[in-house]
């Protein structure tokens, strides 16, 4: 597993939050900072597309080594 920051991933690429995690997420669109909250990326679960999380761009994630 390769460790990188979330902002380095391209839209549509999958990642894990920890090296030994079972769940995978897909990096989706970017939300700019506004009066309702900080800047974040929307990341959806690969198993359940209705489930998504918001992560800071500086969050460290893990991808398969290329």
C-alpha positions as CSV (number, residue, x, y, z in Angstrom):
1,X,0.0,0.0,0.0
2,X,1.2,3.5,-0.9
3,X,0.5,6.4,1.5
4,X,-0.5,9.8,-0.2
5,X,-2.7,12.8,0.6
6,X,-6.3,12.8,-0.7
7,X,-5.7,15.9,-2.8
8,X,-3.1,13.9,-4.9
9,X,-5.8,11.4,-6.1
10,X,-7.7,12.0,-9.2
11,X,-11.5,12.1,-9.2
12,X,-12.9,8.5,-9.5
13,X,-9.9,6.8,-8.0
14,X,-10.4,4.4,-5.1
15,X,-8.5,4.4,-1.7
16,X,-8.6,3.0,1.8
17,X,-8.5,5.0,5.0
18,X,-6.0,2.6,6.7
19,X,-3.6,0.1,5.2
20,X,-5.5,-2.9,6.7
21,X,-9.1,-1.5,6.1
22,X,-11.8,-3.6,4.4
23,X,-13.8,-0.7,3.1
24,X,-12.8,1.2,0.0
25,X,-13.9,4.7,-1.0
26,X,-14.0,6.6,-4.3
27,X,-12.9,10.2,-4.4
28,X,-15.7,12.4,-5.8
29,X,-16.1,16.1,-6.2
30,X,-14.4,19.0,-4.3
31,X,-16.4,21.3,-2.0
32,X,-15.0,24.8,-1.6
33,X,-14.8,26.5,1.7
34,X,-17.9,28.6,2.4
35,X,-19.8,29.9,5.4
36,X,-21.3,26.4,6.0
37,X,-18.1,24.5,6.4
38,X,-14.4,24.0,5.5
39,X,-13.1,22.8,2.2
40,X,-13.5,19.0,1.7
41,X,-13.7,16.1,-0.8
42,X,-16.9,14.0,-1.0
43,X,-15.9,10.3,-0.9
44,X,-18.5,7.6,-1.6
45,X,-18.4,4.0,-0.4
46,X,-17.7,1.5,-3.1
47,X,-20.2,-1.0,-1.6
48,X,-23.1,1.4,-0.9
49,X,-23.2,4.5,-3.2
50,X,-25.7,6.2,-0.9
51,X,-23.1,6.4,1.9
52,X,-20.5,9.1,1.6
53,X,-18.1,10.9,3.9
54,X,-16.4,14.4,3.8
55,X,-12.7,14.4,4.2
56,X,-10.1,17.3,4.4
57,X,-7.8,17.5,1.3
58,X,-4.8,17.0,3.5
59,X,-6.1,13.6,4.8
60,X,-3.6,10.8,4.4
61,X,-5.1,7.8,2.5
62,X,-3.7,4.5,1.1
63,X,-3.8,3.2,-2.4
64,X,-2.6,0.1,-4.1
65,X,1.1,0.5,-5.2
66,X,1.5,1.2,-8.9
